[in-house]
Amino acid sequence: MLSRVPRIDGVRLFLDGRTVQVPIDPPAASLARYDMDAALWRGGRQRRAVETRTDSGRAGGYRTGPFHIRTAAGFVTARAVIDTAGRWSNLTERPPHLASAPKWIGLKAHFSEESPAPTTDLYFFEGGYCGMQPVPLGDELATSRIVVCSMVRADVATRLEDVFALEPRLLERSRKWTPLSEPISTAPLLFRPPVPLRDGVLRAGDAAGFVDPFVG
Ligand SMILES: Cc1cc2nc3c(=O)[nH]c(=O)nc-3n(C[C@H](O)[C@H](O)[C@H](O)COP(=O)(O)OP(=O)(O)OC[C@H]3O[C@@H](n4cnc5c(N)ncnc54)[C@H](O)[C@@H]3O)c2cc1C
């Protein structure tokens, strides 16, 4: 799989009319999270390194265990649980919504761009930023497909078109793009201090806490 994905050999930051370029050496491989997860899943199963179950959810066992986890293939009982199921994990209790917190949203779509630079590009503006990089196009190595993501305050923009208009160089560049996917969004993005242990369950990654992705 890795031989068929674009290589990213630098990062470009666009801010206040200036550009900073930093090399990535050795170059990074640009692949979709879904493809990486699926490859890990298949690899673990084929090598019998892990036992895999799908559709899991917390069914019981609190603070001291044993913990009972419901899965598509029946129940699993465990002495310990590490929850790595992300911001919307159903393995541990969700934190309460903070009504007063600033509302941030995430936006994403794929576009085609002629000969995109092999870099991760980040454009900054008041109220957020927008990033993009080449991503694989099916089995073809030569790619013109880029993924474009933005994290933006909801009072600043709620659509990618509005995001592009917030940075002049991004606006000019985006005029040459053709959409390849419907945009998707995620909200609310609520930043909280991490809570790595709750009700006896260890938590890692976003399940433990979501921090500003750019600095976190
Ligand atoms: C808009 C936005 C922009 C971001 N930009 C950046 C960035 O530029 N750089 C950066 O480093 N980070 C960025 N992040 C943060 C980054 O995406 C997350 O920090 C990272 O994906 C967290 O990884 P995770 O494995 O903890 O959780 P997730 O990526 O959410 O993965 C959790 C996985 O668990 C699975 N799952 C859920 N429930 C269960 C269950 N019950 N049983 C089994 N599996 C389950 C899910 O399907 C998913 O595959 C951004 C996030 C957002 C929202």
The ligand as an SDF file (V2000), in Angstrom:
LIG
                    3D

 53 58  0  0  0  0  0  0  0  0999 V2000
  -11.3110   19.2870   12.2580 C   0  0  0  0  0  0  0  0  0  0  0  0
  -10.1440   18.5310   12.8300 C   0  0  0  0  0  0  0  0  0  0  0  0
   -8.8650   18.8110   12.3660 C   0  0  0  0  0  0  0  0  0  0  0  0
   -7.7690   18.1370   12.8880 C   0  0  0  0  0  0  0  0  0  0  0  0
   -6.5370   18.4320   12.4030 N   0  0  0  0  0  0  0  0  0  0  0  0
   -5.4550   17.7790   12.8890 C   0  0  0  0  0  0  0  0  0  0  0  0
   -4.1420   18.0390   12.3930 C   0  0  0  0  0  0  0  0  0  0  0  0
   -3.9520   18.8600   11.4960 O   0  0  0  0  0  0  0  0  0  0  0  0
   -3.1080   17.3640   12.9310 N   0  0  0  0  0  0  0  0  0  0  0  0
   -3.2790   16.4400   13.9190 C   0  0  0  0  0  0  0  0  0  0  0  0
   -2.3180   15.8470   14.3840 O   0  0  0  0  0  0  0  0  0  0  0  0
   -4.5160   16.1830   14.4200 N   0  0  0  0  0  0  0  0  0  0  0  0
   -5.5920   16.8140   13.9140 C   0  0  0  0  0  0  0  0  0  0  0  0
   -6.8390   16.5300   14.4120 N   0  0  0  0  0  0  0  0  0  0  0  0
   -6.9410   15.6420   15.5670 C   0  0  0  0  0  0  0  0  0  0  0  0
   -6.8390   14.2040   15.1690 C   0  0  0  0  0  0  0  0  0  0  0  0
   -7.7470   13.9360   14.1330 O   0  0  0  0  0  0  0  0  0  0  0  0
   -7.2270   13.3950   16.3970 C   0  0  0  0  0  0  0  0  0  0  0  0
   -6.5140   13.8700   17.5220 O   0  0  0  0  0  0  0  0  0  0  0  0
   -6.8870   11.9390   16.1840 C   0  0  0  0  0  0  0  0  0  0  0  0
   -7.5670   11.4450   15.0650 O   0  0  0  0  0  0  0  0  0  0  0  0
   -7.3010   11.1700   17.4340 C   0  0  0  0  0  0  0  0  0  0  0  0
   -7.0640    9.8180   17.2250 O   0  0  0  0  0  0  0  0  0  0  0  0
   -7.8230    8.7430   18.0830 P   0  0  0  0  0  0  0  0  0  0  0  0
   -7.3050    7.4380   17.5600 O   0  0  0  0  0  0  0  0  0  0  0  0
   -7.7020    9.0540   19.5230 O   0  0  0  0  0  0  0  0  0  0  0  0
   -9.3720    8.9130   17.7490 O   0  0  0  0  0  0  0  0  0  0  0  0
  -10.1380    8.7750   16.3600 P   0  0  0  0  0  0  0  0  0  0  0  0
   -9.2840    9.2340   15.2390 O   0  0  0  0  0  0  0  0  0  0  0  0
  -11.4710    9.4200   16.5470 O   0  0  0  0  0  0  0  0  0  0  0  0
  -10.3160    7.2020   16.1820 O   0  0  0  0  0  0  0  0  0  0  0  0
  -11.1770    6.4650   16.9990 C   0  0  0  0  0  0  0  0  0  0  0  0
  -11.4910    5.1720   16.2670 C   0  0  0  0  0  0  0  0  0  0  0  0
  -12.2440    4.3260   17.1430 O   0  0  0  0  0  0  0  0  0  0  0  0
  -13.3370    3.7830   16.4110 C   0  0  0  0  0  0  0  0  0  0  0  0
  -14.4080    3.4840   17.3770 N   0  0  0  0  0  0  0  0  0  0  0  0
  -15.3470    4.3250   17.8890 C   0  0  0  0  0  0  0  0  0  0  0  0
  -16.1260    3.6890   18.7900 N   0  0  0  0  0  0  0  0  0  0  0  0
  -15.6580    2.4220   18.8600 C   0  0  0  0  0  0  0  0  0  0  0  0
  -16.0400    1.2800   19.6320 C   0  0  0  0  0  0  0  0  0  0  0  0
  -17.0440    1.3080   20.5120 N   0  0  0  0  0  0  0  0  0  0  0  0
  -15.3550    0.1490   19.4530 N   0  0  0  0  0  0  0  0  0  0  0  0
  -14.3180    0.0870   18.5820 C   0  0  0  0  0  0  0  0  0  0  0  0
  -13.8990    1.1410   17.8260 N   0  0  0  0  0  0  0  0  0  0  0  0
  -14.5640    2.2900   17.9710 C   0  0  0  0  0  0  0  0  0  0  0  0
  -13.7120    4.8690   15.4170 C   0  0  0  0  0  0  0  0  0  0  0  0
  -14.4140    4.2940   14.3200 O   0  0  0  0  0  0  0  0  0  0  0  0
  -12.3410    5.3880   15.0140 C   0  0  0  0  0  0  0  0  0  0  0  0
  -11.7760    4.6360   13.9550 O   0  0  0  0  0  0  0  0  0  0  0  0
   -7.9670   17.1740   13.9070 C   0  0  0  0  0  0  0  0  0  0  0  0
   -9.2480   16.8760   14.3540 C   0  0  0  0  0  0  0  0  0  0  0  0
  -10.3390   17.5380   13.8340 C   0  0  0  0  0  0  0  0  0  0  0  0
  -11.7140   17.1810   14.3180 C   0  0  0  0  0  0  0  0  0  0  0  0
  1  2  1  0
  2  3  1  0
  2 52  2  0
  3  4  2  0
  4  5  1  0
  4 50  1  0
  5  6  2  0
  6  7  1  0
  6 13  1  0
  7  8  2  0
  7  9  1  0
  9 10  1  0
 10 11  2  0
 10 12  1  0
 12 13  2  0
 13 14  1  0
 14 15  1  0
 14 50  1  0
 15 16  1  0
 16 17  1  0
 16 18  1  0
 18 19  1  0
 18 20  1  0
 20 21  1  0
 20 22  1  0
 22 23  1  0
 23 24  1  0
 24 25  2  0
 24 26  1  0
 24 27  1  0
 27 28  1  0
 28 29  2  0
 28 30  1  0
 28 31  1  0
 31 32  1  0
 32 33  1  0
 33 34  1  0
 33 48  1  0
 34 35  1  0
 35 36  1  0
 35 46  1  0
 36 37  1  0
 36 45  1  0
 37 38  2  0
 38 39  1  0
 39 40  1  0
 39 45  2  0
 40 41  1  0
 40 42  2  0
 42 43  1  0
 43 44  2  0
 44 45  1  0
 46 47  1  0
 46 48  1  0
 48 49  1  0
 50 51  2  0
 51 52  1  0
 52 53  1  0
M  END
$$$$
